[in-house]
Amino acid sequence: MKTIITTAACLLTLMATAQFNGNKLTQYHGQFEVVLYDFPPNGSQFLDEIYKKGTITIENPDNTLKEERLMRFNAFTGQMVYLGQNGEEQSLLKRENITVELDGLTFEVHPYREGGDIDRGYFIPMNPGQQVVLYRRPIKHYRKPEVAEHGYEDTRMPAYFDASEYFIRAGDAPMEPVSLRKNSLLAALGDHKDKLRDFVSENNLNVRKPEDALHLVVYYNTLLASSPESTFASR
């Protein structure tokens, strides 16, 4: 005969999920079977759950096509999705001649290296129009639930969380991945390291924050404009 052990956390889970008929999840600890129910994850796989009107621009050799659609970006799958004429959700192709304007953001398609392979993904330029651009590649990861091993531990609920990656690009050069750390940014930018260090210190920048990292890159572009001998774009 099986013995079912229900901890306090599991019981709370059972009570809560009874409201939405969640899926049963069974885990085994030694000889015992622990039964709990599948919570809906915290957070969302989308940048914004709500479909919003966006503009798709397709640049062809002979013409430029524009079309408005109700859209949203799935940061878990990396897909830009839109509602077709029949109301069904469809994924937009990842082609470099396609850009999307959605909710005040521009999404561009660029190739990048993933391990040893070349892939294409959606990138958001954070300072468009400048010579050296900081890009955000919006990503969300999924964290699975975990049952508490002991009574004093909390059961970990499932969740989607931000895991965005950042890249530096000069002109038409390939994307260079960069971490939001001072040493990584300085190495990626290359020139004017002393001035950049002083700028970070004088402005109390925490470049782990995207807005502060962007502030540094924008300042770097002003140095490039005043120093024709800078060589970032030709590296």
C-alpha positions in Angstrom: 0.0 0.0 0.0 1.4 3.4 -1.0 1.7 6.1 1.7 1.0 9.7 0.6 2.9 12.3 2.5 1.5 15.8 2.2 3.6 18.6 3.7 2.2 21.9 4.7 3.5 23.5 1.5 2.0 20.7 -0.6 -1.4 21.1 1.2 -1.4 24.8 0.5 -0.6 24.1 -3.1 -3.4 21.6 -3.3 -5.9 24.1 -1.9 -4.8 26.9 -4.2 -4.8 24.9 -7.3 -8.2 23.4 -6.7 -9.5 26.8 -7.9 -8.1 26.3 -11.4 -7.9 22.5 -11.7 -4.1 22.5 -12.0 -2.2 19.4 -13.3 -1.2 16.8 -10.7 2.6 16.6 -10.1 4.1 13.6 -8.3 7.6 13.4 -7.0 9.3 10.6 -5.1 11.5 11.0 -2.0 12.8 7.7 -0.9 10.0 5.3 -0.3 7.4 8.1 -0.2 5.2 9.7 -2.8 4.7 13.4 -2.5 1.6 14.8 -4.3 1.2 18.4 -5.2 -0.4 20.3 -8.0 1.1 22.4 -10.8 0.9 26.1 -10.1 0.7 28.5 -13.0 4.2 30.1 -13.3 4.9 33.5 -11.9 5.7 36.1 -14.5 5.1 35.7 -18.2 7.0 34.4 -21.2 6.0 37.6 -23.1 7.5 41.0 -22.8 3.9 42.1 -22.6 0.9 39.7 -22.4 -1.3 42.1 -24.2 -1.4 42.2 -28.0 -0.6 45.7 -29.2 -0.6 47.3 -32.7 2.8 47.0 -34.2 4.3 47.9 -37.6 6.2 45.4 -39.7 8.6 46.8 -42.2 10.1 44.7 -44.9 12.9 46.2 -47.0 13.1 44.7 -50.5 15.5 45.7 -53.2 12.7 47.3 -55.2 10.3 48.6 -52.5 9.5 48.8 -48.8 6.4 47.1 -47.4 4.7 48.2 -44.2 1.9 46.4 -42.4 0.2 46.9 -39.1 -0.7 43.9 -37.0 -1.7 43.1 -33.4 1.6 41.6 -32.0 3.5 40.6 -28.9 7.1 39.3 -28.4 7.6 35.8 -26.8 10.9 36.2 -25.0 10.9 32.5 -24.0 10.9 31.2 -27.6 12.5 34.3 -29.2 9.5 34.7 -31.6 7.7 37.8 -32.7 4.0 36.6 -32.9 1.1 38.3 -34.5 -2.6 37.6 -35.1 -3.5 36.6 -38.6 -6.7 37.5 -40.4 -8.4 34.5 -38.9 -7.3 35.4 -35.4 -4.8 32.6 -35.1 -1.3 33.4 -33.7 1.5 33.2 -36.2 5.2 33.7 -36.0 7.0 36.3 -38.0 10.0 35.1 -40.0 13.5 36.0 -38.7 15.0 37.8 -41.7 17.4 40.7 -41.6 15.3 42.8 -43.9 12.4 42.8 -41.4 12.1 45.2 -38.5 9.2 45.7 -36.1 8.1 48.7 -34.2 6.1 47.6 -31.2 5.2 49.4 -28.0 7.8 52.1 -28.4 10.6 49.6 -29.1 12.4 48.6 -32.4 13.1 45.0 -33.0 15.8 44.2 -35.6 16.9 40.7 -36.8 20.6 40.1 -36.7 22.9 37.0 -36.9 24.8 36.1 -33.8 27.0 33.2 -32.6 25.4 30.7 -30.3 28.1 28.3 -29.2 29.7 27.1 -32.4 26.6 27.9 -34.6 25.3 31.1 -36.2 21.7 31.8 -35.4 19.4 34.8 -36.0 17.4 36.6 -33.3 15.6 39.7 -32.4 17.6 42.6 -31.0 16.5 45.9 -29.5 18.9 48.8 -30.3 19.3 50.9 -27.1 21.0 53.9 -28.8 20.0 53.6 -32.5 21.7 55.9 -35.0 25.0 56.1 -33.2 28.3 54.5 -34.6 28.6 52.0 -31.7 25.3 50.6 -30.6 24.4 48.6 -27.4 21.8 46.0 -28.2 19.6 44.0 -25.9 18.5 40.5 -26.9 15.3 40.0 -24.8 15.3 36.5 -23.3 13.2 34.9 -20.6 14.1 31.5 -19.0 11.8 29.1 -17.1 12.5 28.0 -13.6 10.9 24.7 -12.7 9.1 24.1 -9.4 10.9 22.3 -6.6 9.5 20.4 -3.7 10.9 21.4 -0.3 13.2 18.7 1.1 12.5 19.7 4.7 9.6 21.2 6.6 11.5 24.5 7.2 12.1 25.1 3.5 9.7 26.7 1.1 8.5 25.0 -2.0 9.9 26.9 -5.0 7.2 27.9 -7.4 7.7 27.9 -11.2 8.5 31.3 -12.8 9.6 33.0 -15.9 12.5 35.4 -15.3 14.5 37.8 -17.4 17.8 36.5 -18.8 18.4 39.2 -21.5 21.8 39.2 -23.2 23.7 42.3 -24.5 25.7 42.9 -27.5 27.9 45.7 -28.9 28.0 46.5 -32.6 30.0 49.1 -34.6 28.4 50.0 -37.9 27.9 46.8 -40.0 30.4 44.7 -38.0 29.3 41.5 -36.4 27.6 41.5 -33.0 30.0 41.2 -30.1 28.5 39.7 -26.9 29.2 41.7 -23.8 28.5 41.3 -20.1 27.1 44.2 -18.1 30.4 44.5 -16.1 32.9 47.3 -16.3 35.8 45.2 -17.5 33.7 43.5 -20.1 32.4 46.7 -21.5 35.8 48.4 -21.5 37.3 45.4 -23.3 34.5 45.4 -25.9 34.8 49.2 -26.6 38.6 49.1 -26.8 39.7 52.7 -27.0 39.7 55.5 -24.4 39.8 53.1 -21.4 41.1 55.8 -19.0 38.5 58.3 -20.0 35.8 55.6 -19.7 36.9 54.6 -16.2 36.9 58.2 -15.1 33.4 58.7 -16.5 32.1 55.6 -14.6 33.7 56.9 -11.4 32.7 60.5 -11.7 29.1 59.6 -12.5 28.8 56.8 -10.0 27.6 54.4 -12.7 26.7 50.9 -11.9 27.1 49.3 -15.4 25.3 46.2 -14.2 22.2 48.3 -14.8 21.3 48.5 -18.5 20.6 52.2 -18.2 24.0 52.9 -16.8 25.7 50.7 -19.4 23.9 52.6 -22.1 25.0 55.9 -20.5 28.6 54.7 -20.9 28.2 53.6 -24.5 26.6 56.9 -25.4 29.5 58.8 -23.9 31.9 56.5 -25.8 30.3 57.6 -29.0 31.0 61.3 -28.2 34.7 60.3 -27.7 34.7 58.6 -31.2 33.1 61.7 -32.7 35.9 63.9 -31.3 38.7 61.5 -32.0 38.9 60.5 -35.7 41.9 58.2 -34.9 39.7 55.9 -32.8 39.7 52.4 -34.3 36.8 50.6 -32.9 34.8 50.2 -36.1 37.8 48.8 -38.0 38.8 46.2 -35.4 
